[in-house]
Amino acid sequence: MIFTFACLMLLYSGFCRLVHTSLTTRLELRLAVYGLTVSALVGLYAALFQAYDPGWPGTLIVAAMVVVQVVTARLWRFGVPAPFATQRSEP
């Protein structure tokens, strides 16, 4: 049950991050957030429809990822933080 809830929270936080990203966001960051969001979706599917039980190590890892997303969310309040934006030179 905790794993399922953590996957839901990770899915939601990933969605919120992806809403803020655009082509001006570093590609590696976009790929990382996409990967994290898809992983949460796969974990949620496995837990709900395939009776997957990750045990305490898997649950702890997902919960730790959720904590990182929640703690760093304040940095994303006004969009992508400057270090994660690409530097485009204007002609």
Secondary structure, DSSP 8 states (H G I E B T S, - for coil): -HHHHHHHHHHHHHHHHHHH--TTB-HHHHHHHHHHHHHHHHHHHHHHHS----HHHHHHHHHHHHHHHHHHGGGGTTSS-GGGB------
